Amino acid sequence: MKILVTGAGGQLARDVVADSTAAGHEVVGLVRADFDIAVDDATAVLEGVRPDVVVNGAAYTAVDAAESDADTAALVNDAGVRRLARACAATGAHLVHVSTDYVFDGTLHRPYVESDPTNPQSVYGRTKLAGEVAATEELGDDVTIVRTSWVCGEHGGNMVGLVLRLAADPDRSLAFVDDQIGHPTFTTDLAVVLRHLSVERPGGVFHLTNRRAVSWYEFVREILVAGGHDPNRVRPIATAELDPPRPAPRPANSVLANARWDGDGRPPLRDFAEPLAELVEKLS
Ligand SMILES: NC(=O)c1ccc[n+]([C@@H]2O[C@H](COP(=O)([O-])OP(=O)(O)OC[C@H]3O[C@@H](n4cnc5c(N)ncnc54)[C@H](OP(=O)(O)O)[C@@H]3O)[C@@H](O)[C@H]2O)c1
């Protein structure tokens, strides 16, 4: 199988390239400078590569900046995804597209399943949902959409790297919110399931995250423990206490049930403690 990975400089895409290459697939990873999905002629790029599957790791992911830069966010997450999907349709490639928990408003009092109504509250969430819709309009069952949450990997800015950096300063006080919950998800594990979906090409929407829901505060405690630090160095605060408040609203409940994946009898993703320990080891 030949896989084209877009946004190949990103934290998830880098691990997708590594995992699919190690599994023996022919992988072409294109960083933004080589293939800008918002600008370049996607059909020409795909005609040159002739992939069976495109895994889209390209996205505008600056959630707060998007609030004041909606046009750029939409250019990548909405229009860029549509251009990519059209190119897939024109060249017969399946698209595996990555989306987000931010398509939901976070007010539900149970984990979100794939069929739950969407209601994004941020510019980022709205543009990501628009990308899901665009890809589905262009490709129907030839796009598989994977919504994930709280992504952490070796090659990107994320909570694990941030906490380990902050904790290295013994005088640094730490406070994280205890009223937003979600499933931390590790790029090493997500890359494997994206590879399986690239082979299977089932179409439709999947929620795919590592297992176990925690608040950010609880997640930080686990990162501190994994890094050999005292977990009591962090104190819980409410989102309303953040000073200054963050421009983009976050869902209070980001918990995505992997309902379709688990329901089809596939092996469940791991409890996040395992890939967390592996990542801390790599970063230490
Ligand atoms: N990070 C999370 O917590 C999280 C949570 C849920 C879902 N997701 C989703 O997971 C996916 C991967 O996220 P990530 O954490 O790997 O993000 P990331 O590290 O920011 O990677 C995104 C990559 O896309 C590239 N890119 C941006 N605009 C592009 C364009 N027009 N054409 C081609 N490439 C472009 C970026 O390049 P530059 O750096 O040069 O701009 C970057 O390398 C995204 O779809 C994101 O929405 C992430």
The ligand as a Tripos MOL2 file, in Angstrom:
@<TRIPOS>MOLECULE
LIG
   48    52     1     0     0
SMALL
NO_CHARGES

@<TRIPOS>ATOM
      1 N1         -3.0420   18.4690   19.2720 N.am      1 LIG1
      2 C1         -4.1990   18.0790   19.8310 C.2       1 LIG1
      3 O1         -4.3570   18.0840   21.0580 O.2       1 LIG1
      4 C2         -5.3160   17.5940   18.9470 C.ar      1 LIG1
      5 C3         -6.5270   17.2090   19.5520 C.ar      1 LIG1
      6 C4         -7.5570   16.7410   18.7340 C.ar      1 LIG1
      7 C5         -7.3890   16.6510   17.3710 C.ar      1 LIG1
      8 N2         -6.2170   17.0540   16.8110 N.ar      1 LIG1
      9 C6         -6.0660   16.9600   15.3610 C.3       1 LIG1
     10 O2         -5.0010   16.0780   15.1000 O.3       1 LIG1
     11 C7         -4.3830   16.4230   13.8610 C.3       1 LIG1
     12 C8         -2.8820   16.4880   14.0410 C.3       1 LIG1
     13 O3         -2.5830   17.4770   15.0040 O.3       1 LIG1
     14 P1         -1.1230   17.6920   15.5700 P.3       1 LIG1
     15 O4         -1.2290   17.7530   17.0410 O.co2     1 LIG1
     16 O5         -0.1780   16.7480   14.9200 O.co2     1 LIG1
     17 O6         -0.8840   19.1810   15.0340 O.3       1 LIG1
     18 P2          0.4730   19.9010   14.5940 P.3       1 LIG1
     19 O7          1.6360   19.3480   15.3220 O.co2     1 LIG1
     20 O8          0.1660   21.3710   14.6800 O.co2     1 LIG1
     21 O9          0.6170   19.4760   13.0700 O.3       1 LIG1
     22 C9         -0.1170   20.0830   12.0420 C.3       1 LIG1
     23 C10         0.8010   20.1770   10.8480 C.3       1 LIG1
     24 O10         0.0360   20.6970    9.7430 O.3       1 LIG1
     25 C11         0.8810   21.6000    9.0730 C.3       1 LIG1
     26 N3          0.0750   22.5290    8.2850 N.ar      1 LIG1
     27 C12        -0.5910   23.6280    8.6820 C.ar      1 LIG1
     28 N4         -1.1880   24.2130    7.6410 N.ar      1 LIG1
     29 C13        -0.8890   23.4540    6.5530 C.ar      1 LIG1
     30 C14        -1.2080   23.5440    5.1780 C.ar      1 LIG1
     31 N5         -1.9440   24.5580    4.7010 N.pl3     1 LIG1
     32 N6         -0.7520   22.5950    4.3410 N.ar      1 LIG1
     33 C15         0.0310   21.5850    4.7970 C.ar      1 LIG1
     34 N7          0.3770   21.4540    6.0790 N.ar      1 LIG1
     35 C16        -0.0860   22.3750    6.9560 C.ar      1 LIG1
     36 C17         1.6670   22.2920   10.1540 C.3       1 LIG1
     37 O11         2.7980   22.8990    9.5970 O.3       1 LIG1
     38 P3          3.3280   24.2890   10.2090 P.3       1 LIG1
     39 O12         3.7730   23.9700   11.5960 O.co2     1 LIG1
     40 O13         4.4210   24.6570    9.2750 O.co2     1 LIG1
     41 O14         2.1650   25.2340   10.1850 O.co2     1 LIG1
     42 C18         1.9860   21.1150   11.0620 C.3       1 LIG1
     43 O15         3.1790   20.4830   10.6500 O.3       1 LIG1
     44 C19        -5.0310   17.7320   13.4160 C.3       1 LIG1
     45 O16        -6.0170   17.4550   12.4640 O.3       1 LIG1
     46 C20        -5.6850   18.2590   14.6710 C.3       1 LIG1
     47 O17        -6.8020   19.0690   14.3750 O.3       1 LIG1
     48 C21        -5.1660   17.5090   17.5670 C.ar      1 LIG1
@<TRIPOS>BOND
     1     1     2 1
     2     2     3 2
     3     2     4 1
     4     4     5 ar
     5     4    48 ar
     6     5     6 ar
     7     6     7 ar
     8     7     8 ar
     9     8     9 1
    10     8    48 ar
    11     9    10 1
    12     9    46 1
    13    10    11 1
    14    11    12 1
    15    11    44 1
    16    12    13 1
    17    13    14 1
    18    14    15 2
    19    14    16 1
    20    14    17 1
    21    17    18 1
    22    18    19 2
    23    18    20 1
    24    18    21 1
    25    21    22 1
    26    22    23 1
    27    23    24 1
    28    23    42 1
    29    24    25 1
    30    25    26 1
    31    25    36 1
    32    26    27 ar
    33    26    35 ar
    34    27    28 ar
    35    28    29 ar
    36    29    30 ar
    37    29    35 ar
    38    30    31 1
    39    30    32 ar
    40    32    33 ar
    41    33    34 ar
    42    34    35 ar
    43    36    37 1
    44    36    42 1
    45    37    38 1
    46    38    39 2
    47    38    40 1
    48    38    41 1
    49    42    43 1
    50    44    45 1
    51    44    46 1
    52    46    47 1
@<TRIPOS>SUBSTRUCTURE
     1 LIG1         1 GROUP 0 **** ****
